[in-house]
Amino acid sequence: MAWRAIFFFKTPEPKTSPFRNPSLCNLLASPFSTSFLKTKLPKSLRKKRKKQDSPRTKPVQTLPNRIPHFESIVERDAHFRFLARSRDFLARQPERVLRLDDAGKLHRELGFPRGRKVVRSIQRHPLLFEVYRHTDGKMWFGFTDLMEELLEEERRIADAMEADRVNKVRKLLMMSAHKRIALSKIYHCRSLFGIPEDFRDRALKYPDYFRVVVDDDGRRVLELVNWDPHLAVSKLEREFVVDEDGAKKAFRFPVKHNRDLGLDADDTRTLNLLNTLPLVSPYSDGASLDLWTLEAEKYRVGVLHEFLSLTLEKRASIHHIVEFKEEFSLTKHTYQMLLKQPRTFYLAGTEMNWVVFLKDAYDERGVLIRKDPQVLFNEKLYKYAGMTNLEPGMRI
């Protein structure tokens, strides 16, 4: 009767699935991967994340604190970068000309954007640069006759201002830690102080002031020969004698004191005033100070104030300041240190490529109060650089 047992065997009914869609149930129970299913929102429906600012592009100053005329000076320098670098590079060439094929590979030396054609930058200043075909059949570029006349005028200014430039270099050496600076550093920052191209040769005419020696690593170093106490007076010290109250307001170095002192506003202001001035003289031995003391910070602030006072336009970029980091005992916190003194310094540009201005040297319109002859010449050069045609009867 085995066949009857098999025939009458009742198969169990399938359990009802909790899912309404049986096919979906089978799919979920499938051993195959379901990674191909789209589980992300389409890009059009995703919430866009705010792109973080890079230090290369993030401005130093927030919009309410920005001073437009200082920012415009930084933009002007960027606009005329090709003019400044090409003028210096071509002036060092034997015939003051350069083959165009070679110029296209020198984007760093000539100051035009990498990947761009140098001809585009040349054509922006038609009164100063020209492109021509040489007898060898190659295209060359060089100075126009107008530019040659301007460079001759600049040379005459350098001759007339030589004594002033010599004193600037002497003061830089007197501020340095060991009274010596590599000639390569002075040469790299020569335009900042109006120092001529051939200063390394001119320095040999002043053996009472300078001595050129060769360092252990082969560098040529300029050393100070004689200390001049009349030069060892900073601009801030001279201002303090004339206007003591005004000089005291230039910097602030608040004291960190305990709140339990119970000082009122007047007492706190008086206590902070004790640490406002005097600054440590930039011509003192600042390298011997303990690096993180208040006295050392005052010294570094004083050094940078005097450094900017020696420049032509009372400003300097981070690249100029870094050149003298060892000589002036500066730290990696120089950027934050300058930001803490907004009454005297203004930082413009971006966080990675900033420029510091000496605010008191400019009027309310952003114009230098006292202009060096080289500054006046540069302004004339910028005027011609922005023109396409020389107006009739217009002479330099």
C-alpha positions as CSV (number, residue, x, y, z in Angstrom):
1,M,0.0,0.0,0.0
2,A,3.0,2.2,-0.4
3,W,1.7,3.7,-3.6
4,R,-1.5,4.9,-1.7
5,A,0.7,6.7,0.9
6,I,2.6,8.5,-1.9
7,F,-0.6,9.4,-3.8
8,F,-2.4,10.8,-0.7
9,F,0.7,12.6,0.6
10,K,-0.3,16.2,1.0
11,T,2.4,18.8,0.1
12,P,2.7,21.8,2.5
13,E,1.3,25.1,1.2
14,P,3.9,27.9,0.7
15,K,4.1,30.5,3.4
16,T,2.7,33.8,2.4
17,S,5.4,36.4,1.8
18,P,5.3,39.6,3.8
19,F,6.1,41.5,0.6
20,R,3.3,42.5,-1.7
21,N,5.5,42.0,-4.8
22,P,6.5,38.3,-5.0
23,S,9.0,39.1,-7.8
24,L,10.8,41.5,-5.4
25,C,10.9,38.8,-2.8
26,N,12.5,36.4,-5.2
27,L,15.0,39.1,-6.2
28,L,16.0,39.8,-2.6
29,A,16.4,36.1,-1.9
30,S,18.5,35.8,-5.0
31,P,22.2,35.0,-4.4
32,F,23.1,37.4,-7.2
33,S,24.5,40.9,-6.5
34,T,22.2,43.9,-6.5
35,S,25.0,46.5,-6.6
36,F,23.8,47.6,-10.0
37,L,20.7,49.1,-8.6
38,K,20.8,53.0,-8.5
39,T,20.6,54.0,-4.9
40,K,22.1,57.6,-5.2
41,L,20.2,60.7,-6.0
42,P,20.9,62.2,-9.4
43,K,23.3,65.1,-9.5
44,S,20.5,67.6,-10.3
45,L,18.8,66.8,-6.9
46,R,21.9,66.6,-4.8
47,K,22.7,69.4,-2.4
48,K,25.7,71.3,-3.6
49,R,28.5,71.6,-1.1
50,K,30.2,74.9,-0.8
51,K,33.7,74.7,-2.2
52,Q,36.3,75.5,0.4
53,D,38.5,78.5,-0.3
54,S,42.2,77.7,-1.1
55,P,44.9,79.8,0.6
56,R,46.0,80.5,-3.0
57,T,42.8,82.3,-3.8
58,K,41.3,83.2,-0.4
59,P,41.7,87.0,0.4
60,V,43.5,88.0,3.5
61,Q,40.9,90.6,4.4
62,T,37.2,90.0,4.7
63,L,34.9,92.2,2.7
64,P,34.1,94.8,5.4
65,N,37.7,95.3,6.3
66,R,39.1,95.6,2.8
67,I,40.8,98.8,1.7
68,P,40.2,99.1,-2.0
69,H,43.2,101.3,-2.9
70,F,45.6,98.9,-1.4
71,E,44.0,96.0,-3.1
72,S,44.2,97.8,-6.4
73,I,47.9,98.3,-6.0
74,V,48.4,94.6,-5.7
75,E,46.2,94.1,-8.9
76,R,48.3,96.7,-10.7
77,D,51.5,94.9,-9.9
78,A,50.0,91.6,-11.2
79,H,48.9,93.4,-14.4
80,F,52.4,94.8,-15.0
81,R,54.4,91.7,-14.0
82,F,55.4,90.9,-17.6
83,L,56.6,94.5,-18.0
84,A,58.7,94.4,-14.9
85,R,60.3,91.0,-15.4
86,S,60.8,91.4,-19.2
87,R,62.4,94.8,-18.7
88,D,65.0,93.3,-16.3
89,F,65.6,90.2,-18.3
90,L,66.1,91.9,-21.7
91,A,68.3,94.6,-20.1
92,R,70.8,91.8,-19.1
93,Q,71.0,90.4,-22.7
94,P,74.0,91.4,-24.8
95,E,72.0,93.2,-27.5
96,R,68.8,93.7,-25.4
97,V,66.9,91.4,-27.7
98,L,65.7,87.8,-27.4
99,R,64.6,85.3,-30.0
100,L,60.9,84.7,-29.9
101,D,61.2,80.9,-29.9
102,D,63.4,81.1,-26.8
103,A,61.1,83.7,-25.1
104,G,58.2,81.2,-25.3
105,K,60.1,78.9,-22.9
106,L,60.9,81.5,-20.3
107,H,57.5,82.2,-18.8
108,R,58.9,82.4,-15.3
109,E,61.7,84.8,-16.2
110,L,59.5,87.0,-18.4
111,G,56.5,86.9,-16.2
112,F,53.8,85.7,-18.6
113,P,51.3,83.0,-17.7
114,R,52.5,79.4,-18.3
115,G,50.9,77.8,-21.3
116,R,50.2,81.2,-23.0
117,K,52.0,82.7,-26.0
118,V,54.4,85.4,-25.1
119,V,53.3,87.4,-28.1
120,R,50.0,88.1,-26.4
121,S,51.9,89.8,-23.5
122,I,54.2,91.7,-25.9
123,Q,51.2,93.1,-27.8
124,R,49.8,94.6,-24.6
125,H,52.6,97.2,-24.5
126,P,53.2,98.2,-28.1
127,L,55.0,101.4,-27.1
128,L,57.6,99.6,-25.1
129,F,58.2,96.2,-26.8
130,E,58.3,95.3,-30.5
131,V,58.6,92.1,-32.5
132,Y,60.6,92.0,-35.8
133,R,62.2,89.6,-38.2
134,H,66.0,89.4,-38.1
135,T,68.3,88.8,-41.0
136,D,68.5,85.2,-39.9
137,G,64.8,84.8,-40.8
138,K,63.9,84.3,-37.1
139,M,61.4,86.4,-35.1
140,W,62.9,88.4,-32.3
141,F,61.6,90.9,-29.7
142,G,63.2,93.8,-27.9
143,F,62.7,97.3,-26.7
144,T,61.3,100.2,-28.8
145,D,63.2,103.4,-29.1
146,L,60.9,105.0,-26.5
147,M,61.8,102.2,-24.1
148,E,65.5,102.7,-24.7
149,E,65.1,106.4,-23.8
150,L,63.2,105.5,-20.7
151,L,65.9,103.1,-19.6
152,E,68.5,105.8,-20.1
153,E,66.5,108.1,-17.9
154,E,66.3,105.4,-15.2
155,R,70.0,105.0,-15.3
156,R,70.5,108.7,-14.6
157,I,68.1,108.4,-11.6
158,A,70.2,105.5,-10.3
159,D,73.4,107.6,-10.6
160,A,71.7,110.6,-8.8
161,M,70.3,108.4,-6.0
162,E,73.4,106.3,-5.4
163,A,74.3,107.8,-2.0
164,D,70.7,107.2,-0.8
165,R,70.8,103.5,-2.0
166,V,74.1,103.0,-0.3
167,N,72.6,104.2,3.0
168,K,69.7,101.8,2.6
169,V,72.0,98.9,2.2
170,R,74.0,100.0,5.2
171,K,70.9,100.1,7.3
172,L,69.9,96.7,6.1
173,L,73.3,95.3,7.2
174,M,73.1,97.1,10.5
175,M,69.7,95.4,11.2
176,S,70.9,92.0,10.2
177,A,71.8,89.5,12.9
178,H,75.5,89.2,11.9
179,K,75.9,92.4,10.0
180,R,76.2,90.5,6.7
181,I,73.8,89.6,3.9
182,A,74.3,87.5,0.8
183,L,74.7,89.6,-2.3
184,S,72.2,87.4,-4.1
185,K,69.5,88.3,-1.6
186,I,70.1,92.0,-2.1
187,Y,70.1,91.5,-5.8
188,H,66.8,89.6,-5.8
189,C,65.1,92.4,-3.8
190,R,66.9,95.3,-5.6
191,S,63.7,96.7,-7.2
192,L,62.1,96.9,-3.8
193,F,64.7,99.5,-2.6
194,G,65.5,101.1,-6.0
195,I,69.0,99.4,-6.0
196,P,70.4,99.4,-9.5
197,E,71.3,96.3,-11.5
198,D,75.0,96.8,-11.2
199,F,75.1,97.5,-7.4
200,R,77.4,94.6,-6.8
201,D,80.1,96.5,-8.8
202,R,79.2,99.9,-7.3
203,A,79.6,98.5,-3.7
204,L,83.3,98.1,-4.4
205,K,83.6,101.8,-4.6
206,Y,82.8,102.1,-0.9
207,P,85.5,100.2,1.0
208,D,84.8,102.2,4.2
209,Y,81.2,100.9,4.2
210,F,81.2,97.4,2.6
211,R,83.4,94.4,2.3
212,V,82.6,91.5,-0.1
213,V,83.7,88.1,1.1
214,V,83.2,84.5,-0.1
215,D,81.3,82.3,2.4
216,D,82.1,78.7,3.1
217,D,79.4,77.6,0.7
218,G,80.8,79.8,-2.1
219,R,78.3,82.6,-1.8
220,R,79.4,86.2,-2.1
221,V,78.4,88.0,1.0
222,L,78.3,91.7,1.7
223,E,79.6,92.6,5.2
224,L,79.4,95.9,7.1
225,V,82.7,97.5,7.8
226,N,81.8,100.5,10.0
227,W,78.9,101.1,12.4
228,D,77.3,104.5,12.0
229,P,75.2,105.6,15.1
230,H,73.5,108.3,13.1
231,L,72.0,105.7,10.7
232,A,71.1,103.4,13.6
233,V,67.9,105.3,14.4
234,S,64.7,103.9,13.1
235,K,61.9,105.9,11.5
236,L,59.6,105.0,14.4
237,E,62.1,106.3,17.0
238,R,62.2,109.6,15.1
239,E,58.4,109.8,15.0
240,F,58.2,109.1,18.7
241,V,60.3,112.1,19.5
242,V,58.1,114.4,17.4
243,D,54.7,112.8,18.3
244,E,54.8,110.6,21.4
245,D,51.1,110.0,21.7
246,G,50.7,109.2,18.0
247,A,53.6,106.7,18.1
248,K,52.0,105.0,21.2
249,K,48.8,104.4,19.2
250,A,50.7,102.7,16.4
251,F,51.1,99.3,18.1
252,R,49.4,97.3,20.8
253,F,50.8,94.4,22.8
254,P,48.1,93.6,25.4
255,V,49.2,92.0,28.6
256,K,47.7,88.6,29.5
257,H,46.6,89.1,33.1
258,N,44.3,87.2,35.4
259,R,40.6,88.3,35.4
260,D,40.7,88.1,39.2
261,L,42.5,91.4,39.3
262,G,39.2,93.1,39.1
263,L,40.5,95.9,36.8
264,D,38.1,98.4,35.4
265,A,38.4,99.7,31.8
266,D,40.8,102.6,32.6
267,D,43.1,100.4,34.6
268,T,43.2,97.7,31.9
269,R,44.0,100.4,29.3
270,T,46.8,101.8,31.5
271,L,48.3,98.3,32.1
272,N,48.2,97.6,28.3
273,L,49.8,101.0,27.6
274,L,52.9,99.9,29.6
275,N,53.5,97.2,27.0
276,T,52.8,99.3,24.0
277,L,56.1,101.2,23.7
278,P,58.9,101.4,23.5
279,L,59.6,98.9,20.7
280,V,62.9,97.2,20.8
281,S,65.2,99.0,18.4
282,P,65.6,97.1,15.1
283,Y,69.3,98.0,15.3
284,S,69.8,96.1,18.6
285,D,70.9,92.5,18.9
286,G,67.6,90.9,18.4
287,A,69.0,87.5,17.7
288,S,70.0,87.1,21.3
289,L,66.4,87.5,22.6
290,D,64.4,84.5,23.7
291,L,62.4,83.7,20.5
292,W,58.9,83.6,22.1
293,T,59.0,86.5,24.5
294,L,57.1,89.8,24.2
295,E,60.4,91.6,23.9
296,A,61.3,89.5,20.9
297,E,58.0,90.1,19.2
298,K,58.4,93.8,19.7
299,Y,61.8,93.5,18.1
300,R,60.4,91.7,15.0
301,V,57.6,94.2,14.6
302,G,60.1,97.0,14.8
303,V,62.4,95.3,12.3
304,L,59.6,94.9,9.7
305,H,58.4,98.5,10.3
306,E,61.9,99.8,9.6
307,F,62.3,97.4,6.6
308,L,59.1,98.7,5.0
309,S,60.2,102.3,5.7
310,L,63.3,101.6,3.6
311,T,61.4,100.4,0.6
312,L,60.4,102.7,-2.3
313,E,56.6,102.2,-2.0
314,K,56.5,101.3,1.7
315,R,55.3,97.8,1.1
316,A,56.7,94.3,0.5
317,S,55.4,90.9,-0.5
318,I,55.9,87.7,1.5
319,H,58.6,86.7,-1.0
320,H,60.7,89.8,-0.1
321,I,60.2,89.2,3.6
322,V,61.1,85.5,3.5
323,E,64.4,86.5,1.8
324,F,65.6,88.1,5.1
325,K,64.0,85.6,7.5
326,E,67.4,84.5,9.0
327,E,68.9,87.9,9.1
328,F,66.0,89.5,10.9
329,S,65.2,86.4,13.2
330,L,61.7,86.1,11.8
331,T,59.4,83.2,12.6
332,K,56.8,81.3,10.7
333,H,54.1,83.3,12.6
334,T,55.1,86.6,10.9
335,Y,51.7,86.6,9.0
336,Q,49.7,86.4,12.2
337,M,52.0,88.9,14.0
338,L,51.3,91.5,11.3
339,L,47.6,90.9,11.4
340,K,47.6,91.7,15.1
341,Q,48.8,95.3,14.3
342,P,46.0,96.6,12.0
343,R,46.6,100.2,12.9
344,T,50.0,100.2,11.3
345,F,50.1,97.4,8.8
346,Y,47.6,96.3,6.1
347,L,47.8,92.9,4.5
348,A,46.4,92.7,1.0
349,G,46.1,89.9,-1.6
350,T,45.6,86.2,-0.7
351,E,46.7,84.2,2.3
352,M,49.4,82.5,0.3
353,N,50.6,85.5,-1.7
354,W,50.1,88.5,0.5
355,V,51.6,92.0,0.5
356,V,52.0,94.2,3.7
357,F,51.6,98.0,3.5
358,L,52.8,100.6,5.9
359,K,49.5,102.5,6.2
360,D,50.9,105.8,7.5
361,A,52.9,106.3,4.4
362,Y,49.7,106.6,2.3
363,D,47.0,109.3,2.3
364,E,43.3,108.5,2.4
365,R,43.2,108.0,-1.4
366,G,45.9,105.4,-1.3
367,V,48.6,107.7,-2.7
368,L,52.1,107.7,-1.3
369,I,52.7,110.9,0.7
370,R,56.4,111.1,-0.3
371,K,57.5,109.7,-3.6
372,D,61.0,108.6,-4.5
373,P,62.3,109.7,-8.0
374,Q,62.3,106.0,-8.9
375,V,58.6,105.8,-8.0
376,L,57.8,108.7,-10.2
377,F,59.6,107.1,-13.0
378,N,57.7,103.8,-12.5
379,E,54.4,105.7,-12.7
380,K,55.5,107.2,-16.0
381,L,56.5,103.8,-17.3
382,Y,53.1,102.4,-16.3
383,K,51.4,105.2,-18.1
384,Y,53.2,104.4,-21.4
385,A,52.6,100.7,-20.8
386,G,48.9,101.3,-20.9
387,M,48.9,103.3,-24.1
388,T,48.7,101.9,-27.7
389,N,49.7,105.1,-29.5
390,L,52.0,108.0,-28.6
391,E,50.0,111.2,-28.7
392,P,51.3,113.9,-31.0
393,G,53.8,116.2,-29.3
394,M,54.1,113.9,-26.3
395,R,57.6,113.5,-25.1
396,I,59.1,111.6,-22.1
